[in-house]
Amino acid sequence: LPPTLFLERYHPVGFNSNPVLKSNITNDVTDDLPLCSAGSDKEAILDLVTGRSNAQRQEIVQAYKSSYGKDLIDDLKYELTGHFERLIVSLMRPQAYHDAKEIHDAIKGAGTDEKCLIEVLASRNNQQIHDLVEAYKDAYDSDIEEDVTGETSGHFKKMLVVLLQGTRDEPGVVHTDLIEEDAQVLFAAGEEQWGTEESIFIMLLGNRSFDHLQMVFDKYQEIAETSIEDSIKSELSGDFENLMLAVVQCIRSVPMYFAKRLYKSMKGLGTQDNTLIRIMICRSEIDMLDIRECFRMSYEKSLYNMIKEDTSGDYKRTLLALCGGDDDLAGEFFPEAAQLAYKMWETSAMTKVQLRPTIRPASDFDPAEDAQNLRKAMKGFGTDEDVIIDIVANRSNEQRQEIRQAFKSILGRDLMKDLKSELSKNLERLIIGLMLTPAEFDAKMMRKAMEGAGTDEHALIEILVTRSNEEIHAMNAAYEDGYKKSMEDAIQSDTSGRFSQILTSLVQGAREQGPADWDRALVDAQVSTSCNMTLELADACNEDSDDMEIKFMSILCTRSFPHLRRVFQEFVRCSNKDIEQIIKNEMSGDVKQAMYGIGNKAFDWMCIGTDDRALIRIMVSRSEVDLFNVRKEFKETHDCSLHEFIQVETMVVSFHILRVE
């Protein structure tokens, strides 16, 4: 739905717009704002400010001055401190003046906050831009365009100027006769030629309506066989790239754009409080409910709980009030988020992903020379680890197997034993892992996950969910050859219950292949919906729900992944719920983690601290498959390159396998 409908559809989160409150403001202002010499009642201020709409707050400001002859914002600044003061004072400003202050702060002083400029100007509609320009002129007696152009340059500056005009076609305006032409023009300006005609991107993305551009992007994907986002990443760079990506994200979904911005403001060490405050204020009366849903859908936790974990005191209580409550247990979508979820699964099902490894076979490969150089690196006093790393991390797995054979044929020695004796700790584990065949490595990782005290359920899930049928069959053979026991028997002796059944099903390597079957996907979605209803009823009545759970498990463990994407898409339409949230709420323990892993089939690792075994396992197993894709996803999710993260989190120089192709 067009963004203009949000205001009509939603009651503002956390606000009571009852006219009685409005008419009583001037009578109650003494009680509403208890600022006194003995110290301020912060709780009363918090409750009142977050319990009124922005329009009502402006009436409070005027009534305060009329009653006391004092400036309310000045008094609030005097009485409050820190982030709480900034948040409350910002809430008391008209939205246009708040935007104006954010822009002014972003371009004045030392340095320019390009991320703030991008966020504000990429996400505001025409009227909001016009109001911002006027408010800036009124507040600072200066022209916002002149100030922005004075602090920026190049195509980045040009696009900001276009956005500041506020002349984008209004919502609903679609030039049907220009959709294919615009897509062709964008393709010709970027992917089809050497270099990029940036002016074409600026003109189209800065002036066409969101509705029109959504259709252009769909047509562009058909023509280019890649998304407009991927084209922008490959053709543009720097602040201009970031701005154009933000514009595209807002065209796709403004709530999803802000959900991503909120997540990045709170993840990792430290909080980007300015970003957090700005978004919570500007969206609380527009689309915060949709942002919450998009946040939960993308990051598997509620916005409410992330704010609760990441902030403190009155500042936290105010942000939580603006958030509008904890939706972590709801599971249901609001209309915009439901449509977005359906579209996301559809895009996921249609997108052709080209898997890109980071390690490829070395040219001019000589296994005998490599074997001799490895022996020299380990012979005598000390070990030349750099030589070992350079050889092992720059050869494909097939080439490493030739080196192993050449090492034995020429030198009469076992390369693996020599490496184990010369290396230690994580470097040894990583180099040995790279020297094993993929099947041997997977078998060893499965063995490690099940041996000793305790079981590494996460490792079992990760390996069995992400491997193809052929890889699972090879792993089974390697396990039986290496440990004289079938992997299925090992799993069943080390796990139990429904979790054991899921792993046993996956270890058969019998997942269906091929594209989705639409008719069957609808039936599977209806079964999944019935399963959800049965689980909820059984939970409420304390009854068993084995049959439906087994049916649901069978669908997840045996259907092809393209088919499952269609099932999850239809599940949204049938139930208006999020399949991942249903799994999270209705299942528990290892069963939940396994089901969740199948639903995601994604790598969610190294979020907090470093699990060296998981790090080694993934780097080794994906380096010749899709580690380049993993790198891209990691950077988009964490706003930090995987290379930078590893440098911070580890001291092992052997992660040269991350190098650029």
C-alpha positions as CSV (number, residue, x, y, z in Angstrom):
1,L,0.0,0.0,0.0
2,P,1.2,3.6,-0.6
3,P,2.9,5.2,2.3
4,T,0.1,7.9,2.4
5,L,-2.4,5.3,3.6
6,F,-0.4,4.5,6.8
7,L,-1.8,7.7,8.5
8,E,-5.3,6.7,7.7
9,R,-5.0,3.0,8.7
10,Y,-3.2,3.2,12.0
11,H,-3.8,4.8,15.3
12,P,-0.5,6.4,16.3
13,V,1.5,4.0,18.5
14,G,1.5,5.1,22.1
15,F,-0.6,8.2,21.6
16,N,-4.1,9.1,22.8
17,S,-5.7,11.5,20.3
18,N,-9.0,11.8,22.2
19,P,-10.3,15.4,21.7
20,V,-11.0,15.6,25.4
21,L,-7.3,15.6,26.2
22,K,-6.8,18.4,23.7
23,S,-9.4,20.6,25.1
24,N,-8.2,20.1,28.7
25,I,-4.5,20.9,28.0
26,T,-4.5,24.5,29.1
27,N,-6.4,23.7,32.3
28,D,-4.1,20.9,33.2
29,V,-0.7,22.3,32.2
30,T,0.4,22.9,35.7
31,D,-0.1,19.3,36.6
32,D,1.1,18.0,33.3
33,L,4.6,19.5,33.5
34,P,5.6,19.4,37.2
35,L,9.0,21.3,36.9
36,C,10.0,22.6,40.2
37,S,13.0,23.7,42.2
38,A,13.0,20.5,44.2
39,G,13.8,18.6,41.0
40,S,11.6,17.4,38.1
41,D,9.2,14.5,38.1
42,K,10.7,12.6,35.2
43,E,8.1,9.9,35.2
44,A,5.3,12.5,34.9
45,I,7.1,14.2,32.0
46,L,7.7,10.9,30.3
47,D,4.1,9.8,30.6
48,L,2.7,13.1,29.4
49,V,5.0,13.6,26.4
50,T,4.7,10.1,25.1
51,G,0.9,10.1,25.7
52,R,0.3,13.1,23.3
53,S,0.6,13.4,19.6
54,N,3.0,16.0,18.1
55,A,0.2,18.4,17.4
56,Q,-1.0,18.2,21.0
57,R,2.5,18.8,22.2
58,Q,2.7,22.0,20.2
59,E,-0.5,23.2,22.0
60,I,1.2,22.3,25.3
61,V,4.2,24.4,24.4
62,Q,2.0,27.4,23.6
63,A,-0.1,26.9,26.7
64,Y,3.0,26.7,28.9
65,K,4.2,30.1,27.5
66,S,0.8,31.6,27.9
67,S,0.4,30.4,31.5
68,Y,3.9,31.0,32.8
69,G,5.6,33.3,30.3
70,K,8.4,30.8,30.0
71,D,9.8,28.6,27.2
72,L,8.9,25.0,27.9
73,I,11.8,23.6,25.8
74,D,14.3,25.7,27.7
75,D,12.9,24.5,31.0
76,L,13.1,20.9,29.8
77,K,16.7,21.3,28.8
78,Y,17.5,22.7,32.2
79,E,15.8,20.0,34.1
80,L,16.7,16.9,32.1
81,T,20.1,15.5,31.1
82,G,21.7,13.1,28.7
83,H,19.9,11.0,26.1
84,F,16.6,11.4,28.0
85,E,16.8,15.2,27.6
86,R,17.6,14.9,23.9
87,L,14.7,12.6,23.3
88,I,12.1,14.6,25.3
89,V,13.2,17.9,23.8
90,S,13.1,16.4,20.3
91,L,9.6,15.1,20.8
92,M,8.5,18.6,21.7
93,R,9.6,20.1,18.4
94,P,7.3,20.0,15.3
95,Q,8.5,17.2,13.1
96,A,9.7,19.5,10.3
97,Y,11.8,21.5,12.8
98,H,13.2,18.3,14.2
99,D,14.2,17.2,10.7
100,A,15.7,20.6,10.1
101,K,17.8,20.4,13.2
102,E,19.0,16.9,12.3
103,I,20.1,18.2,8.8
104,H,21.7,21.3,10.3
105,D,23.6,19.2,12.9
106,A,24.7,16.8,10.2
107,I,26.4,19.4,8.0
108,K,27.7,21.9,10.6
109,G,30.8,21.5,12.8
110,A,33.6,19.1,12.2
111,G,32.8,16.6,9.5
112,T,29.5,15.7,7.8
113,D,27.1,13.0,8.9
114,E,26.3,11.6,5.5
115,K,24.3,8.7,7.0
116,C,21.9,11.2,8.6
117,L,21.5,13.2,5.3
118,I,20.8,10.0,3.4
119,E,18.3,8.7,5.9
120,V,16.2,11.9,6.2
121,L,16.2,12.9,2.5
122,A,15.7,9.4,1.1
123,S,12.7,8.6,3.3
124,R,10.6,11.8,3.3
125,N,7.7,12.4,1.0
126,N,7.2,15.6,-1.0
127,Q,5.2,17.4,1.6
128,Q,7.7,16.5,4.4
129,I,10.5,17.8,2.2
130,H,8.7,21.1,1.6
131,D,8.0,21.5,5.3
132,L,11.6,20.7,6.1
133,V,12.9,23.3,3.7
134,E,10.7,26.0,5.2
135,A,11.5,25.0,8.8
136,Y,15.2,25.1,8.0
137,K,14.9,28.6,6.6
138,D,12.9,29.8,9.5
139,A,15.1,28.2,12.2
140,Y,18.5,29.0,10.8
141,D,17.8,31.9,8.3
142,S,19.7,30.0,5.7
143,D,18.9,28.0,2.5
144,I,19.1,24.3,3.1
145,E,20.1,23.5,-0.5
146,E,23.1,25.9,-0.3
147,D,24.2,24.5,3.0
148,V,24.0,20.9,1.8
149,T,25.8,21.6,-1.5
150,G,28.5,23.4,0.4
151,E,29.3,20.3,2.4
152,T,28.9,17.6,-0.2
153,S,30.2,16.9,-3.7
154,G,29.9,14.9,-6.9
155,H,26.9,12.7,-7.8
156,F,26.1,12.4,-4.1
157,K,25.5,16.2,-4.0
158,K,23.5,16.1,-7.2
159,M,21.1,13.4,-5.9
160,L,20.6,15.2,-2.6
161,V,19.7,18.4,-4.5
162,V,17.1,16.4,-6.6
163,L,15.6,15.0,-3.4
164,L,15.5,18.4,-1.8
165,Q,13.2,19.7,-4.6
166,G,10.4,17.4,-3.3
167,T,9.1,16.9,-6.9
168,R,8.7,13.1,-7.0
169,D,5.6,11.9,-8.7
170,E,2.8,11.5,-6.1
171,P,1.9,8.0,-4.8
172,G,-0.3,6.1,-7.2
173,V,1.1,7.8,-10.4
174,V,2.3,5.0,-12.7
175,H,3.4,5.7,-16.3
176,T,2.5,2.2,-17.6
177,D,3.9,3.1,-21.1
178,L,7.3,4.0,-19.6
179,I,7.9,1.0,-17.2
180,E,9.8,-1.2,-19.7
181,E,11.5,1.8,-21.3
182,D,12.7,3.1,-17.8
183,A,14.0,-0.4,-17.0
184,Q,15.9,-0.6,-20.3
185,V,17.3,2.9,-19.8
186,L,18.6,1.9,-16.4
187,F,20.1,-1.3,-17.8
188,A,21.8,0.6,-20.6
189,A,23.1,3.2,-18.2
190,G,24.8,0.6,-15.9
191,E,25.1,-3.2,-16.5
192,E,25.2,-3.0,-20.4
193,Q,28.1,-0.7,-20.8
194,W,31.6,0.1,-19.4
195,G,31.2,2.9,-16.9
196,T,27.9,4.2,-15.6
197,E,25.7,7.1,-16.6
198,E,24.9,8.3,-13.1
199,S,22.7,11.1,-14.3
200,I,20.2,8.5,-15.6
201,F,20.0,6.8,-12.2
202,I,19.6,10.2,-10.5
203,M,16.8,11.4,-12.8
204,L,14.7,8.3,-12.7
205,L,15.2,7.3,-9.0
206,G,14.8,10.9,-7.9
207,N,11.6,11.7,-9.7
208,R,9.4,8.7,-10.5
209,S,6.8,7.6,-7.9
210,F,7.5,4.7,-5.6
211,D,4.7,2.7,-7.2
212,H,6.1,3.2,-10.7
213,L,9.7,2.4,-9.7
214,Q,8.6,-0.9,-8.0
215,M,7.3,-2.0,-11.3
216,V,10.4,-0.8,-13.1
217,F,12.6,-2.8,-10.7
218,D,10.6,-6.0,-11.4
219,K,11.0,-5.4,-15.1
220,Y,14.7,-4.6,-14.6
221,Q,15.3,-7.9,-12.8
222,E,13.8,-9.7,-15.9
223,I,16.1,-7.8,-18.3
224,A,19.3,-7.8,-16.3
225,E,18.8,-11.1,-14.4
226,T,20.0,-9.3,-11.3
227,S,18.4,-6.9,-8.9
228,I,18.7,-3.2,-9.1
229,E,20.4,-3.3,-5.7
230,D,23.1,-5.6,-7.0
231,S,23.6,-3.4,-10.0
232,I,24.0,-0.3,-7.9
233,K,26.6,-2.1,-5.7
234,S,28.6,-3.1,-8.7
235,E,28.3,0.2,-10.6
236,L,28.4,2.9,-8.0
237,S,30.6,3.6,-4.9
238,G,31.0,5.6,-1.7
239,D,28.3,7.9,-0.3
240,F,26.5,8.0,-3.7
241,E,26.1,4.2,-3.7
242,N,24.8,4.3,-0.1
243,L,22.3,7.1,-1.0
244,M,21.0,5.3,-4.0
245,L,20.7,2.0,-2.1
246,A,18.7,3.9,0.6
247,V,16.4,5.3,-2.0
248,V,15.8,1.9,-3.5
249,Q,15.2,0.4,-0.1
250,C,12.6,3.1,0.7
251,I,11.0,2.5,-2.7
252,R,10.8,-1.2,-1.8
253,S,9.5,-0.6,1.7
254,V,10.0,2.4,4.0
255,P,9.2,0.3,7.1
256,M,11.8,-2.3,6.2
257,Y,14.4,0.5,5.5
258,F,13.8,1.9,9.0
259,A,13.9,-1.6,10.6
260,K,17.4,-2.1,9.2
261,R,18.5,1.3,10.3
262,L,17.2,0.7,13.8
263,Y,18.9,-2.7,14.0
264,K,22.3,-1.2,12.9
265,S,21.9,1.6,15.5
266,M,21.8,-1.0,18.3
267,K,23.8,-4.0,17.2
268,G,27.4,-4.6,18.4
269,L,29.2,-2.5,21.0
270,G,27.7,0.9,21.7
271,T,24.5,2.4,20.5
272,Q,24.0,5.1,17.8
273,D,21.7,7.1,20.0
274,N,21.2,9.9,17.5
275,T,19.9,7.5,14.9
276,L,17.7,5.6,17.4
277,I,16.1,8.8,18.7
278,R,15.6,10.3,15.2
279,I,13.8,7.2,13.9
280,M,11.7,6.5,16.9
281,I,10.5,10.1,16.9
282,C,9.8,10.6,13.2
283,R,8.0,7.2,12.7
284,S,6.0,6.8,15.9
285,E,3.0,8.5,14.4
286,I,3.3,7.1,10.9
287,D,4.3,3.4,10.6
288,M,6.0,2.2,13.7
289,L,3.7,-0.9,13.8
290,D,5.0,-2.0,10.4
291,I,8.6,-1.2,11.3
292,R,8.2,-3.5,14.4
293,E,6.9,-6.3,12.2
294,C,9.6,-5.8,9.6
295,F,12.2,-5.8,12.4
296,R,10.9,-9.0,13.9
297,M,10.7,-10.6,10.4
298,S,14.3,-9.7,9.6
299,Y,16.1,-10.1,12.9
300,E,14.2,-12.8,14.8
301,K,13.6,-10.6,17.8
302,S,11.3,-7.8,18.7
303,L,12.3,-4.1,18.4
304,Y,10.9,-3.7,21.9
305,N,13.2,-6.3,23.4
306,M,16.3,-5.0,21.6
307,I,15.6,-1.5,22.9
308,K,15.1,-2.9,26.3
309,E,18.5,-4.7,26.2
310,D,20.4,-1.9,24.7
311,T,19.3,1.2,26.7
312,S,18.5,2.1,30.3
313,G,16.7,4.4,32.7
314,D,14.1,7.0,31.7
315,Y,15.6,7.1,28.2
316,K,14.7,3.4,27.8
317,R,11.2,3.8,29.2
318,T,10.5,6.7,26.8
319,L,11.7,4.7,23.8
320,L,9.7,1.7,24.8
321,A,6.6,3.9,25.1
322,L,7.2,5.1,21.5
323,C,7.7,1.6,20.4
324,G,4.1,0.8,21.5
325,G,4.6,-2.5,23.3
326,D,6.2,-5.9,22.9
327,D,5.1,-7.8,19.8
328,D,7.6,-10.7,20.3
329,L,4.8,-13.2,21.1
330,A,2.2,-12.0,18.6
331,G,3.3,-13.7,15.4
332,E,0.7,-12.0,13.3
333,F,1.4,-9.3,10.7
334,F,-0.2,-6.0,10.2
335,P,-1.5,-5.5,6.6
336,E,1.6,-3.7,5.2
337,A,4.0,-6.1,6.8
338,A,2.0,-9.1,5.6
339,Q,2.1,-7.9,2.1
340,L,5.8,-7.2,2.4
341,A,6.5,-10.7,3.8
342,Y,4.5,-12.2,0.9
343,K,6.5,-10.2,-1.6
344,M,9.8,-11.0,0.1
345,W,9.2,-14.8,-0.2
346,E,8.1,-14.3,-3.8
347,T,11.3,-12.4,-4.6
348,S,13.3,-15.0,-2.8
349,A,11.7,-17.8,-4.9
350,M,12.3,-15.9,-8.2
351,T,15.8,-14.6,-7.6
352,K,18.6,-16.5,-9.3
353,V,21.6,-16.4,-7.0
354,Q,25.0,-17.0,-8.5
355,L,27.1,-18.7,-5.9
356,R,30.6,-17.2,-5.8
357,P,33.5,-18.8,-4.0
358,T,36.6,-17.0,-2.7
359,I,39.0,-19.8,-3.5
360,R,39.5,-21.0,-7.1
361,P,42.0,-23.4,-8.6
362,A,45.5,-21.8,-8.8
363,S,46.9,-21.4,-12.3
364,D,50.3,-22.9,-13.2
365,F,49.8,-25.4,-10.4
366,D,52.7,-27.7,-9.6
367,P,51.9,-30.2,-6.8
368,A,55.5,-31.4,-6.5
369,E,56.9,-27.9,-6.1
370,D,54.2,-27.1,-3.5
371,A,55.0,-30.3,-1.6
372,Q,58.7,-29.5,-1.5
373,N,58.0,-25.9,-0.4
374,L,55.8,-27.2,2.4
375,R,58.5,-29.5,3.6
376,K,61.0,-26.7,3.6
377,A,58.6,-24.6,5.6
378,M,58.4,-27.3,8.3
379,K,62.0,-28.5,8.2
380,G,64.6,-27.4,10.7
381,F,64.3,-24.9,13.6
382,G,60.9,-23.2,13.6
383,T,58.1,-23.3,11.1
384,D,57.4,-20.8,8.3
385,E,53.7,-20.5,8.9
386,D,53.4,-17.8,6.2
387,V,54.5,-20.2,3.5
388,I,52.1,-22.8,4.6
389,I,49.2,-20.3,4.7
390,D,50.1,-18.9,1.3
391,I,50.1,-22.4,-0.3
392,V,47.1,-24.0,1.4
393,A,44.8,-20.9,1.2
394,N,45.5,-20.4,-2.5
395,R,44.8,-23.9,-3.8
396,S,41.5,-25.5,-4.4
397,N,40.6,-28.6,-2.4
398,E,41.3,-30.9,-5.4
399,Q,44.7,-29.3,-5.7
400,R,45.4,-29.8,-2.0
401,Q,44.6,-33.5,-2.4
402,E,47.3,-33.7,-5.2
403,I,49.7,-32.0,-2.9
404,R,49.0,-34.6,-0.2
405,Q,49.7,-37.4,-2.7
406,A,52.8,-35.7,-4.1
407,F,54.2,-35.1,-0.5
408,K,53.9,-38.9,0.2
409,S,55.2,-40.0,-3.2
410,I,58.2,-37.6,-3.3
411,L,59.1,-37.4,0.4
412,G,57.7,-40.6,1.8
413,R,56.0,-38.6,4.6
414,D,52.4,-38.0,5.7
415,L,51.7,-34.3,5.1
416,M,48.8,-34.3,7.6
417,K,51.0,-35.7,10.4
418,D,53.7,-33.2,9.7
419,L,51.3,-30.3,9.8
420,K,49.8,-31.5,13.1
421,S,53.3,-31.7,14.6
422,E,54.4,-28.2,13.4
423,L,51.2,-26.2,14.0
424,S,49.0,-25.7,17.0
425,K,45.6,-24.5,18.2
426,N,43.2,-22.8,15.8
427,L,45.8,-22.5,13.0
428,E,46.3,-26.3,13.1
429,R,42.6,-27.0,13.1
430,L,42.0,-24.6,10.1
431,I,44.9,-25.9,8.0
432,I,44.1,-29.5,8.7
433,G,40.5,-28.8,7.9
434,L,41.4,-27.3,4.5
435,M,43.6,-30.3,3.7
436,L,40.8,-32.8,4.2
437,T,38.3,-33.6,1.4
438,P,34.9,-31.8,2.0
439,A,33.4,-35.2,2.9
440,E,36.1,-36.0,5.3
441,F,35.9,-32.6,6.9
442,D,32.1,-32.8,7.3
443,A,32.4,-36.2,8.8
444,K,35.0,-35.0,11.2
445,M,32.8,-32.0,12.2
446,M,29.8,-34.3,12.8
447,R,32.0,-36.6,14.9
448,K,33.3,-33.6,17.0
449,A,29.8,-32.4,17.5
450,M,28.7,-35.7,19.1
451,E,31.8,-36.9,20.9
452,G,32.6,-36.2,24.6
453,A,30.4,-34.7,27.2
454,G,27.5,-32.8,25.6
455,T,26.4,-32.4,22.0
456,D,26.9,-29.4,19.7
457,E,23.4,-29.3,18.4
458,H,24.0,-26.1,16.4
459,A,26.8,-27.8,14.4
460,L,24.6,-30.8,13.6
461,I,21.8,-28.6,12.4
462,E,24.1,-26.3,10.4
463,I,25.8,-29.1,8.5
464,L,22.8,-31.3,7.8
465,V,20.6,-28.3,6.8
466,T,23.0,-26.7,4.4
467,R,24.5,-29.7,2.5
468,S,23.1,-31.1,-0.7
469,N,22.0,-34.7,-1.1
470,E,25.2,-35.6,-2.8
471,E,27.3,-33.9,-0.1
472,I,25.4,-35.8,2.6
473,H,25.9,-39.1,0.8
474,A,29.6,-38.5,0.6
475,M,29.7,-37.4,4.2
476,N,27.9,-40.6,5.3
477,A,30.5,-42.7,3.4
478,A,33.4,-40.8,4.8
479,Y,32.0,-41.1,8.4
480,E,31.5,-44.9,8.1
481,D,35.0,-45.3,6.5
482,G,36.7,-43.2,9.2
483,Y,34.8,-44.2,12.3
484,K,33.4,-47.7,11.5
485,K,29.9,-46.7,12.3
486,S,27.1,-45.2,10.3
487,M,26.3,-41.6,10.9
488,E,22.6,-42.4,11.4
489,D,23.5,-44.8,14.2
490,A,25.7,-42.2,15.8
491,I,23.0,-39.5,15.6
492,Q,20.4,-41.8,17.1
493,S,22.6,-42.9,20.0
494,D,23.5,-39.3,20.8
495,T,20.2,-37.5,20.4
496,S,16.6,-38.3,21.2
497,G,12.9,-37.5,20.5
498,R,11.7,-35.3,17.7
499,F,15.1,-33.7,17.3
500,S,16.6,-37.2,16.6
501,Q,13.9,-37.9,14.1
502,I,14.6,-34.6,12.2
503,L,18.3,-35.3,12.0
504,T,17.7,-38.9,10.9
505,S,15.4,-37.6,8.1
506,L,18.0,-35.0,7.0
507,V,20.9,-37.5,7.1
508,Q,19.2,-39.7,4.5
509,G,20.1,-37.0,1.8
510,A,16.7,-37.5,0.3
511,R,15.4,-33.9,-0.1
512,E,13.5,-33.4,-3.3
513,Q,15.2,-31.4,-6.0
514,G,13.8,-29.1,-8.7
515,P,11.5,-26.1,-8.7
516,A,8.4,-25.4,-6.7
517,D,5.1,-27.1,-7.4
518,W,2.5,-24.3,-7.0
519,D,-0.5,-26.5,-6.3
520,R,1.4,-28.7,-3.9
521,A,2.9,-25.6,-2.2
522,L,-0.6,-24.3,-1.5
523,V,-1.6,-27.7,0.0
524,D,1.6,-27.8,2.1
525,A,0.9,-24.2,3.3
526,Q,-2.6,-25.2,4.4
527,V,-1.2,-28.3,6.3
528,S,1.3,-25.9,8.0
529,T,-1.5,-23.5,8.9
530,S,-3.5,-26.4,10.3
531,C,-0.4,-27.6,12.2
532,N,-0.1,-24.1,13.8
533,M,-3.7,-24.1,14.9
534,T,-3.4,-27.6,16.3
535,L,-0.2,-26.6,18.2
536,E,-1.8,-23.5,19.7
537,L,-4.9,-25.5,20.7
538,A,-2.9,-28.3,22.1
539,D,-0.8,-25.9,24.1
540,A,-3.9,-24.2,25.5
541,C,-5.5,-27.6,26.4
542,N,-2.2,-29.3,27.5
543,E,-2.8,-32.0,24.8
544,D,-0.5,-33.9,22.4
545,S,-0.2,-32.8,18.8
546,D,2.2,-35.4,17.5
547,D,0.5,-36.2,14.1
548,M,0.4,-32.6,12.9
549,E,4.0,-32.0,14.1
550,I,5.2,-35.0,12.2
551,K,3.4,-33.8,9.0
552,F,5.0,-30.3,9.4
553,M,8.4,-32.0,10.0
554,S,8.0,-34.1,6.9
555,I,7.4,-31.0,4.7
556,L,10.4,-29.2,6.1
557,C,12.8,-32.1,5.8
558,T,11.8,-33.5,2.4
559,R,10.6,-30.7,0.1
560,S,13.1,-28.8,-2.1
561,F,14.2,-25.4,-0.9
562,P,12.6,-23.5,-3.9
563,H,9.4,-25.3,-3.0
564,L,9.6,-24.4,0.7
565,R,10.0,-20.7,-0.2
566,R,6.7,-21.0,-2.0
567,V,5.1,-22.8,0.9
568,F,6.2,-20.1,3.3
569,Q,4.9,-17.4,0.9
570,E,1.5,-19.1,0.8
571,F,1.6,-19.6,4.6
572,V,1.6,-15.8,5.0
573,R,-1.4,-15.6,2.7
574,C,-3.3,-18.4,4.4
575,S,-2.6,-17.4,8.0
576,N,-1.4,-13.8,8.0
577,K,1.5,-15.1,10.2
578,D,5.2,-15.5,10.1
579,I,6.4,-19.1,9.8
580,E,9.6,-18.4,11.6
581,Q,7.8,-16.7,14.5
582,I,5.3,-19.7,14.7
583,I,8.3,-22.1,15.0
584,K,9.8,-19.8,17.6
585,N,6.7,-19.6,19.7
586,E,5.2,-23.0,19.4
587,M,8.3,-25.2,19.5
588,S,11.1,-25.5,21.9
589,G,14.7,-26.6,22.4
590,D,16.7,-28.4,19.7
591,V,13.5,-29.1,17.7
592,K,12.9,-25.4,17.4
593,Q,16.5,-24.7,16.4
594,A,16.4,-27.5,13.7
595,M,13.1,-26.3,12.2
596,Y,14.3,-22.7,12.4
597,G,17.5,-23.6,10.6
598,I,15.6,-25.3,7.8
599,G,13.3,-22.3,7.5
600,N,16.3,-19.9,7.2
601,K,18.9,-22.1,5.5
602,A,21.2,-19.1,6.3
603,F,24.4,-18.5,8.2
604,D,23.8,-16.6,11.4
605,W,27.1,-16.8,13.1
606,M,29.7,-14.6,14.8
607,C,27.0,-12.2,16.1
608,I,28.4,-12.2,19.6
609,G,32.0,-13.0,20.3
610,T,33.8,-15.8,18.3
611,D,33.0,-19.5,18.3
612,D,36.3,-20.7,16.8
613,R,35.0,-24.1,15.8
614,A,32.0,-22.6,14.1
615,L,34.2,-20.0,12.4
616,I,36.6,-22.6,11.1
617,R,33.8,-25.0,10.0
618,I,32.1,-22.3,7.9
619,M,35.2,-20.8,6.4
620,V,36.5,-24.1,5.3
621,S,33.2,-25.6,4.0
622,R,32.0,-22.5,2.2
623,S,35.2,-21.1,0.7
624,E,34.8,-22.9,-2.5
625,V,31.0,-22.7,-2.6
626,D,29.6,-19.3,-1.7
627,L,31.8,-17.5,0.8
628,F,31.7,-14.4,-1.4
629,N,27.9,-14.3,-1.1
630,V,28.3,-14.9,2.7
631,R,30.6,-11.9,2.8
632,K,28.0,-9.7,1.1
633,E,25.2,-10.8,3.4
634,F,27.4,-10.3,6.4
635,K,28.2,-6.7,5.5
636,E,24.6,-5.8,4.7
637,T,23.4,-7.3,8.0
638,H,26.2,-6.1,10.3
639,D,27.4,-2.9,8.6
640,C,30.9,-4.2,8.8
641,S,32.9,-6.4,6.4
642,L,33.6,-10.0,7.4
643,H,37.3,-9.4,6.8
644,E,37.3,-6.5,9.3
645,F,35.3,-8.5,11.9
646,I,37.7,-11.4,11.7
647,Q,40.7,-9.1,12.1
648,V,39.2,-7.7,15.3
649,E,37.9,-11.0,16.7
650,T,40.9,-13.3,15.9
651,M,44.7,-13.2,15.7
652,V,45.0,-16.0,13.1
653,V,46.5,-14.7,9.9
654,S,45.3,-17.7,7.9
655,F,42.0,-16.1,7.0
656,H,43.5,-15.2,3.6
657,I,40.7,-17.4,2.3
658,L,38.5,-14.3,2.6
659,R,40.5,-12.4,0.0
660,V,38.8,-10.6,-2.9
661,E,38.5,-12.7,-6.0
